């Protein structure tokens, strides 16, 4: 049996698989949401926030510390409003502190 193996890019693999394509779409959507609301987030806080998963009408933001999470939670009503005004369906935003694994 003669098999030819050739490398494909992650994007090609994602497009070839419906599951991976959906995951890639959700990742792009999450990043776009974060870019849309970044002007509402204080500059010092932006570096601590990462776009997280989208689950239905709930979006998750990942933060690096509990202090960042507390400040971000104060901003959630304005972030949700901004997303809705731009056409995103977002009934709630969750904030999760991303724990660092010890090396």
GROMACS elastic network, one bead per residue, 0.5 to 0.9 nm:
[ bonds ]
;  ai    aj funct       b0    kb
    8    11     6  0.81457   500
    8    12     6  0.61638   500
    8    13     6  0.67204   500
    9    12     6  0.51858   500
    9    13     6  0.63716   500
    9    14     6  0.86436   500
   10    13     6  0.50785   500
   10    14     6  0.60931   500
   10    15     6  0.86214   500
   11    14     6  0.50314   500
   11    15     6  0.61819   500
   11    16     6  0.86295   500
   11    21     6  0.84646   500
   11    24     6  0.83285   500
   12    15     6  0.51678   500
   12    16     6  0.62141   500
   12    17     6  0.88288   500
   13    16     6  0.51189   500
   13    17     6  0.63883   500
   13    20     6  0.74775   500
   13    21     6  0.82566   500
   14    17     6  0.53818   500
   14    18     6  0.73426   500
   14    19     6  0.77010   500
   14    22     6  0.81677   500
   14    23     6  0.81125   500
   14    24     6  0.68098   500
   15    18     6  0.69492   500
   15    20     6  0.70407   500
   15    21     6  0.51115   500
   15    22     6  0.88477   500
   15    24     6  0.86445   500
   16    20     6  0.78970   500
   16    21     6  0.73448   500
   17    20     6  0.52764   500
   17    21     6  0.59098   500
   17    22     6  0.85720   500
   18    22     6  0.61376   500
   18    23     6  0.86092   500
   19    22     6  0.52763   500
   19    23     6  0.63354   500
   19    24     6  0.87168   500
   20    24     6  0.60615   500
   20    25     6  0.85019   500
   21    24     6  0.51057   500
   21    25     6  0.61555   500
   21    26     6  0.86910   500
   22    25     6  0.50069   500
   22    26     6  0.62110   500
   22    27     6  0.86070   500
   23    26     6  0.51418   500
   23    27     6  0.61835   500
   23    28     6  0.86932   500
   24    27     6  0.50611   500
   24    28     6  0.62485   500
   24    29     6  0.86036   500
   25    28     6  0.51951   500
   25    29     6  0.61536   500
   25    30     6  0.86185   500
   26    30     6  0.60484   500
   26    31     6  0.86163   500
   26    53     6  0.73696   500
   26    54     6  0.65609   500
   27    30     6  0.51311   500
   27    31     6  0.62856   500
   27    32     6  0.86039   500
   27    51     6  0.81672   500
   27    52     6  0.79174   500
   27    53     6  0.71611   500
   27    54     6  0.80884   500
   28    31     6  0.52217   500
   28    32     6  0.61361   500
   28    33     6  0.86579   500
   29    32     6  0.50447   500
   29    33     6  0.61886   500
   29    34     6  0.87294   500
   29    54     6  0.83417   500
   30    33     6  0.51438   500
   30    34     6  0.63994   500
   30    35     6  0.87803   500
   30    51     6  0.56421   500
   30    52     6  0.65214   500
   30    53     6  0.67898   500
   30    54     6  0.66840   500
   30    59     6  0.75790   500
   30    60     6  0.85594   500
   30    61     6  0.89698   500
   31    34     6  0.51328   500
   31    35     6  0.62688   500
   31    36     6  0.86505   500
   31    50     6  0.83045   500
   31    51     6  0.55698   500
   31    52     6  0.81530   500
   32    35     6  0.50714   500
   32    36     6  0.61617   500
   32    37     6  0.88484   500
   32    51     6  0.87474   500
   33    36     6  0.50368   500
   33    37     6  0.64584   500
   33    38     6  0.86277   500
   33    51     6  0.79319   500
   33    83     6  0.70575   500
   33    88     6  0.81632   500
   34    37     6  0.53540   500
   34    38     6  0.59457   500
   34    49     6  0.88214   500
   34    50     6  0.79125   500
   34    51     6  0.60304   500
   34    61     6  0.84660   500
   35    38     6  0.52274   500
   35    39     6  0.80066   500
   36    39     6  0.73671   500
   36    40     6  0.87677   500
   36    82     6  0.79331   500
   36    83     6  0.73778   500
   36    86     6  0.83905   500
   37    40     6  0.55394   500
   37    41     6  0.69794   500
   37    78     6  0.88675   500
   37    79     6  0.60358   500
   37    80     6  0.88415   500
   37    82     6  0.67625   500
   37    83     6  0.72524   500
   38    41     6  0.51916   500
   38    42     6  0.80482   500
   38    43     6  0.83716   500
   38    46     6  0.70586   500
   38    79     6  0.89245   500
   39    42     6  0.75146   500
   39    43     6  0.82149   500
   40    43     6  0.89596   500
   40    75     6  0.80379   500
   40    78     6  0.77580   500
   40    79     6  0.71699   500
   40    82     6  0.87892   500
   41    44     6  0.83783   500
   41    45     6  0.66327   500
   41    46     6  0.63209   500
   41    72     6  0.78977   500
   41    75     6  0.76057   500
   41    79     6  0.86053   500
   42    45     6  0.53985   500
   42    46     6  0.64864   500
   43    46     6  0.53153   500
   43    47     6  0.76218   500
   44    47     6  0.66402   500
   44    48     6  0.80711   500
   45    48     6  0.55858   500
   45    49     6  0.70247   500
   45    68     6  0.66420   500
   45    71     6  0.83623   500
   45    72     6  0.81182   500
   46    49     6  0.54985   500
   46    50     6  0.83789   500
   47    50     6  0.79693   500
   47    63     6  0.89284   500
   47    64     6  0.89937   500
   48    62     6  0.81534   500
   48    63     6  0.53881   500
   48    64     6  0.53831   500
   48    65     6  0.76287   500
   48    68     6  0.69173   500
   49    61     6  0.66499   500
   49    62     6  0.56660   500
   49    64     6  0.68985   500
   49    68     6  0.80929   500
   49    69     6  0.88906   500
   49    72     6  0.89658   500
   50    61     6  0.59968   500
   50    62     6  0.50584   500
   50    63     6  0.63378   500
   50    64     6  0.86195   500
   51    59     6  0.85680   500
   51    60     6  0.69778   500
   51    61     6  0.51706   500
   51    62     6  0.62783   500
   51    63     6  0.89508   500
   52    59     6  0.70139   500
   52    62     6  0.57189   500
   52    95     6  0.89966   500
   52    96     6  0.88507   500
   53    58     6  0.85524   500
   53    59     6  0.61620   500
   53    60     6  0.54828   500
   53    61     6  0.76574   500
   53    62     6  0.89674   500
   54    57     6  0.72552   500
   54    58     6  0.58794   500
   54    60     6  0.62790   500
   55    58     6  0.52200   500
   55    59     6  0.63040   500
   55    60     6  0.81761   500
   56    59     6  0.78903   500
   56    89     6  0.86325   500
   56    90     6  0.83383   500
   57    88     6  0.88331   500
   57    89     6  0.58041   500
   57    91     6  0.55556   500
   57    92     6  0.68521   500
   57    93     6  0.86829   500
   58    89     6  0.84573   500
   58    90     6  0.57910   500
   58    91     6  0.61102   500
   58    93     6  0.56451   500
   58    94     6  0.70872   500
   59    90     6  0.68084   500
   59    91     6  0.84171   500
   59    92     6  0.65471   500
   59    94     6  0.61488   500
   59    95     6  0.86854   500
   60    92     6  0.85607   500
   60    93     6  0.55422   500
   60    95     6  0.57362   500
   60    96     6  0.70860   500
   61    93     6  0.71607   500
   61    94     6  0.61738   500
   61    96     6  0.62947   500
   61    97     6  0.85929   500
   62    69     6  0.83906   500
   62    94     6  0.85052   500
   62    95     6  0.59767   500
   62    97     6  0.58088   500
   62    98     6  0.58772   500
   63    66     6  0.77459   500
   63    68     6  0.63724   500
   63    69     6  0.61334   500
   63    72     6  0.87451   500
   63    95     6  0.71314   500
   63    96     6  0.61845   500
   63    98     6  0.57460   500
   63    99     6  0.88624   500
   64    67     6  0.86221   500
   64    68     6  0.69255   500
   64    69     6  0.79270   500
   64    96     6  0.86226   500
   64    97     6  0.56898   500
   64    98     6  0.54377   500
   64    99     6  0.70544   500
   64   100     6  0.81984   500
   65    68     6  0.52751   500
   65    69     6  0.63185   500
   65    70     6  0.87776   500
   65    97     6  0.58141   500
   65    98     6  0.73432   500
   65    99     6  0.80838   500
   66    70     6  0.61406   500
   66    71     6  0.87117   500
   66    96     6  0.87753   500
   66    97     6  0.62907   500
   67    70     6  0.51714   500
   67    71     6  0.64182   500
   67    72     6  0.85965   500
   68    71     6  0.52698   500
   68    72     6  0.60040   500
   68    73     6  0.85259   500
   68    97     6  0.84668   500
   69    72     6  0.50537   500
   69    73     6  0.60373   500
   69    74     6  0.87872   500
   69    95     6  0.63187   500
   69    96     6  0.71838   500
   69    97     6  0.66644   500
   70    73     6  0.52644   500
   70    74     6  0.67611   500
   70    95     6  0.89190   500
   71    74     6  0.53552   500
   71    75     6  0.69522   500
   72    75     6  0.51531   500
   72    76     6  0.65029   500
   72    95     6  0.76958   500
   73    76     6  0.52292   500
   73    77     6  0.83395   500
   73    93     6  0.88775   500
   73    94     6  0.85036   500
   73    95     6  0.71008   500
   74    77     6  0.74919   500
   74    78     6  0.87574   500
   75    78     6  0.56659   500
   75    79     6  0.62691   500
   75    80     6  0.87826   500
   76    80     6  0.59866   500
   76    81     6  0.84394   500
   76    92     6  0.83488   500
   76    93     6  0.68220   500
   76    94     6  0.87644   500
   77    80     6  0.52373   500
   77    81     6  0.61620   500
   77    82     6  0.86399   500
   77    92     6  0.88945   500
   77    93     6  0.89360   500
   78    81     6  0.50455   500
   78    82     6  0.60977   500
   78    83     6  0.86493   500
   79    82     6  0.51066   500
   79    83     6  0.62556   500
   79    84     6  0.86860   500
   79    93     6  0.84154   500
   80    83     6  0.51973   500
   80    84     6  0.62210   500
   80    85     6  0.86268   500
   80    90     6  0.65040   500
   80    91     6  0.71997   500
   80    92     6  0.69239   500
   80    93     6  0.71052   500
   81    84     6  0.51695   500
   81    85     6  0.61417   500
   81    86     6  0.87037   500
   81    90     6  0.87751   500
   82    85     6  0.51386   500
   82    86     6  0.63986   500
   82    87     6  0.89106   500
   82    88     6  0.89115   500
   83    86     6  0.51618   500
   83    87     6  0.64724   500
   83    88     6  0.53610   500
   83    89     6  0.75050   500
   83    90     6  0.68934   500
   84    87     6  0.50840   500
   84    88     6  0.50983   500
   84    89     6  0.61372   500
   84    90     6  0.65576   500
   84    91     6  0.85314   500
   85    88     6  0.74918   500
   90    93     6  0.72083   500
  100   103     6  0.89583   500
